[in-house]
Amino acid sequence: MDKQTLIDHLNEDLAGELGAIIQYITYAAKATGPFRPQLSQFFLAEVADEQLHAQYLANKIVALGGEPTTTPRPVPPAKTNREMLEAVLAAELQAGQDYTKRAEEAEEYGDKGLVVQLEDMVRDESGHSEETERILRDWPL
């Protein structure tokens, strides 16, 4: 694993985190119906974790000599609460997979601190996806 490839992959992850922040803020505003207060709060509560992930990634990219992206990953359109929750679940699962792969790349590169941080981020994303799955479990179609 060469440094530039690792930087490029970390920038892809950063784009995902920036997109997640936008996704959660937008979905919090768009939530409707009798569960709007709880859904809005659920979405907004996730922003802080995603922001910490984005900040870590941006700092690490700079430390490696790269330039952090400012372009977020596109936010999937969603009209209903269920569509928003399904889009969030897909994004969290993808982030977990991405960070698992990135931890392997960081190990190959020889950056143990990055490996540990990425493994912590996998844990965070796993918690987010599990909570979203629980909300969706009995959600009406």
KAMO-V225107 format. One record per residue. N is the residue number from 1. RES is the residue in one letter. OMEGA is omega in degrees with one decimal (none if undefined). Layout:
n={N;N}
res={RES;RES}
omega={OMEGA;OMEGA}
This chain:
n={1;2;3;4;5;6;7;8;9;10;11;12;13;14;15;16;17;18;19;20;21;22;23;24;25;26;27;28;29;30;31;32;33;34;35;36;37;38;39;40;41;42;43;44;45;46;47;48;49;50;51;52;53;54;55;56;57;58;59;60;61;62;63;64;65;66;67;68;69;70;71;72;73;74;75;76;77;78;79;80;81;82;83;84;85;86;87;88;89;90;91;92;93;94;95;96;97;98;99;100;101;102;103;104;105;106;107;108;109;110;111;112;113;114;115;116;117;118;119;120;121;122;123;124;125;126;127;128;129;130;131;132;133;134;135;136;137;138;139;140;141}
res={M;D;K;Q;T;L;I;D;H;L;N;E;D;L;A;G;E;L;G;A;I;I;Q;Y;I;T;Y;A;A;K;A;T;G;P;F;R;P;Q;L;S;Q;F;F;L;A;E;V;A;D;E;Q;L;H;A;Q;Y;L;A;N;K;I;V;A;L;G;G;E;P;T;T;T;P;R;P;V;P;P;A;K;T;N;R;E;M;L;E;A;V;L;A;A;E;L;Q;A;G;Q;D;Y;T;K;R;A;E;E;A;E;E;Y;G;D;K;G;L;V;V;Q;L;E;D;M;V;R;D;E;S;G;H;S;E;E;T;E;R;I;L;R;D;W;P;L}
omega={177.9;-175.1;-176.2;177.9;177.6;177.1;179.9;-179.5;176.1;176.3;174.4;177.6;178.0;176.8;177.6;179.0;177.2;176.9;179.7;178.2;178.6;-179.5;-177.8;-179.9;-179.6;-179.0;176.5;179.3;-174.4;-178.7;-176.7;172.0;-174.0;-180.0;-179.4;-178.3;-178.8;179.8;179.5;179.6;177.5;-179.4;-177.4;-179.5;-178.3;-175.5;-176.3;178.8;-178.0;178.6;177.0;177.2;-179.1;-179.7;177.9;-178.2;179.7;178.8;-178.4;178.3;178.4;179.9;178.8;178.3;-179.0;178.6;-178.8;177.1;172.7;-179.1;-179.7;170.1;-179.3;177.5;179.7;176.6;178.0;-177.2;-176.9;176.5;-179.6;178.4;178.3;179.6;178.3;178.3;177.3;179.7;179.4;-179.1;-179.5;177.6;178.3;179.6;178.3;177.6;-179.2;-177.7;175.4;178.2;-178.6;177.5;176.4;178.7;179.1;176.4;178.5;179.5;178.2;-179.0;-175.7;178.2;177.9;178.2;-177.6;-179.6;179.5;176.8;174.2;179.8;173.9;178.5;178.9;-177.2;177.7;176.7;178.6;-177.4;178.7;178.9;178.8;176.4;179.1;177.9;-177.7;-171.9;-179.1;-179.5;-179.7;-179.8;none}
